[in-house]
Amino acid sequence: MEWTKEQRYRSMDDVTDEEIQGLARLVDQCPWRQTFHIQPVTGLLNDPNGFAYFNGEYHLFYQWFPLGPVHGLKHWYHTKSKDLVHWENVGLAIEPSNEFDSHGAYSGSAIEHNGKLFLLYTGNTRDENWNRHPYQCLAVMDEDGKVTKLDAPVIANVPEGYTEHFRDPKVWKAGDEFYTVIGAQRENETGCVVFYRSHNLRDWQFAGEMKTELGEDFGYMWECPDYFELDGQGVFVFSPQGLEPEGDFYQNIYQSGYVVGRSLDLETGELSHGAFHELDRGFDFYAPQTTVDAQGRRILVGWMGLPEIDYPTDKNGWAHCLTLPRELSVRDGKLIQEPVAELELLRGEKVEGSGVLANDYLPLEGFEGEVYELNVEFSGSSAAEFGVELRVGEGEKTVIKYDAVAKKVVFDRTHSGQAFAEEYGTVRKCSLEAETISFRIFVDASSVEVFVNDGEEVFTGRIFPGKNSTGIRIFAHGGETNVKAVKWDMEK
């Protein structure tokens, strides 16, 4: 179905309860609803927003279009959790309602100040000729969860030299000052990030462009910027649009990645850093956002999806979910991403097995399922390739393997079930050299997240297999390898 502009930009005030109930019934019939991931009750979810630890709980908002699996009038939807694992749907938090966010409450971030949570976001507007103008807006959530929007934007104009592609403020505090980075596009249609400073979160002064070492030809727009300091180094995360594929890199329609270097110079805007790295080497990952919690951990969540792609759940009136939270650390100039420890709370019944595999599949009793955590370690290997087949059924399998000849980890969803996004390929690879290869894999009803060698690399992908595809097979070809495997059922 082709959605008209009018359908995409309807106010929720014009939607009947019957319509919402009908949408919910359609969603409930979907065989690919997730069990331990944040997903929309109806409609489309995209960027995580306003991720914060506030008042003893984690608060995580996301971009939401309630009425279908398309990008329409965006709202902020609110979820919260005490443990990063069990999430409660709180409901609508920011609704487009005035001249400064008439065409969507776009992405933004949150910070605690004076006992309240301040939500800084981009208000999207369009004129009668459909030309966009963004405003940076502010809403405040009190400790009871009540959200109040300010009447006027806190940054009303795009600075000179930049286009109207100006969005996604990410706020932090350094000393007594607040800072925000905003994704931008120069007038010559190259991507960049600018930053502002404020003493009170309401009055902002333009502080210039962040001066990176990536040059002026690194994509046409940088979305969802996020700057933070970790392990004594400055980390800049962003989502550049317009990178061309390069070997195994930049295979998706849009990318998300980071650079690590010295701390950002808040006076000059200079950031001295190393190479750009992709955050996720899989298929479905974009627009990540981080926060710091009460324990001082830097935690990242991403959108498990991409724009401009049709997904098999669309026909059931919903699209996308968020990734599992990842704890970040820095090692040798790279971010290490590990699943947060709290995910072990979901572990249920356990089975394990081990053996030496030679040109064969390892027979393991009890290794099957739709929703589980699977840890597999391969060592002492002479095999040409070895790995795991997941959600195996008639003509279906998802393959995670190590090609020891090419020294690459491979995620292959060619036969994962219902096909989609094939124009972007069905295989993802990344180079990795190690004596021991470990895969920590989280499988939900329609997703796979693979943490390789304790988070050195991560692959994320949606899959849409048949209900009866529940097999798990561990294999080695062209030689032998030692295998240890542990599987836990995941409790909801």
Stockholm file with secondary structure:
# STOCKHOLM 1.0

chainA/1-492         MEWTKEQRYRSMDDVTDEEIQGLARLVDQCPWRQTFHIQPVTGLLNDPNGFAYFNGEYHLFYQWFPLGPVHGLKHWYHTKSKDLVHWENVGLAIEPSNEFDSHGAYSGSAIEHNGKLFLLYTGNTRDENWNRHPYQCLAVMDEDGKVTKLDAPVIANVPEGYTEHFRDPKVWKAGDEFYTVIGAQRENETGCVVFYRSHNLRDWQFAGEMKTELGEDFGYMWECPDYFELDGQGVFVFSPQGLEPEGDFYQNIYQSGYVVGRSLDLETGELSHGAFHELDRGFDFYAPQTTVDAQGRRILVGWMGLPEIDYPTDKNGWAHCLTLPRELSVRDGKLIQEPVAELELLRGEKVEGSGVLANDYLPLEGFEGEVYELNVEFSGSSAAEFGVELRVGEGEKTVIKYDAVAKKVVFDRTHSGQAFAEEYGTVRKCSLEAETISFRIFVDASSVEVFVNDGEEVFTGRIFPGKNSTGIRIFAHGGETNVKAVKWDMEK
#=GR chainA/1-492 SS CCCCHHHHTCCGGGCCHHHHHHHHHHHHTCTTCCSSSCCCSSEEEEEEEEEEEETTEEEEEEEEETTSSSCCSCEEEEEEESSSSSEEEEEEEECCCSTTSTTCEEEEEEEEETTEEEEEEEEEEECTTCCEEEEEEEEEECTTCCEEECSSCSBCSCCTTEEEEEEEEEEEEETTEEEEEEEEEETTSCEEEEEEEESSSSSEEEEEECBCSSCSCSCSEEEEEEEEEETTEEEEEEEEECCCCBTTBSCSSSCCEEEEESCCCTTTCBCCBCCCEESCCSSSCEEEEEEECTTCCEEEEEEESCTTCCCGGGGGTEECEECCCEEEEEETTEEEEEECGGGGGGEEEEEEEEEEEEEEEECCTTCBCSSEEEEEEEESCCCSEEEEEEEEETTEEEEEEEETTTTEEEEEEEESSSCCCGGGCSEEEEECCCSSEEEEEEEETTEEEEEETTTTEEEEEECCCCTTCCEEEEEEEEEEEEEEEEEEEECC
#=GC SS_cons         CCCCHHHHTCCGGGCCHHHHHHHHHHHHTCTTCCSSSCCCSSEEEEEEEEEEEETTEEEEEEEEETTSSSCCSCEEEEEEESSSSSEEEEEEEECCCSTTSTTCEEEEEEEEETTEEEEEEEEEEECTTCCEEEEEEEEEECTTCCEEECSSCSBCSCCTTEEEEEEEEEEEEETTEEEEEEEEEETTSCEEEEEEEESSSSSEEEEEECBCSSCSCSCSEEEEEEEEEETTEEEEEEEEECCCCBTTBSCSSSCCEEEEESCCCTTTCBCCBCCCEESCCSSSCEEEEEEECTTCCEEEEEEESCTTCCCGGGGGTEECEECCCEEEEEETTEEEEEECGGGGGGEEEEEEEEEEEEEEEECCTTCBCSSEEEEEEEESCCCSEEEEEEEEETTEEEEEEEETTTTEEEEEEEESSSCCCGGGCSEEEEECCCSSEEEEEEEETTEEEEEETTTTEEEEEECCCCTTCCEEEEEEEEEEEEEEEEEEEECC
//
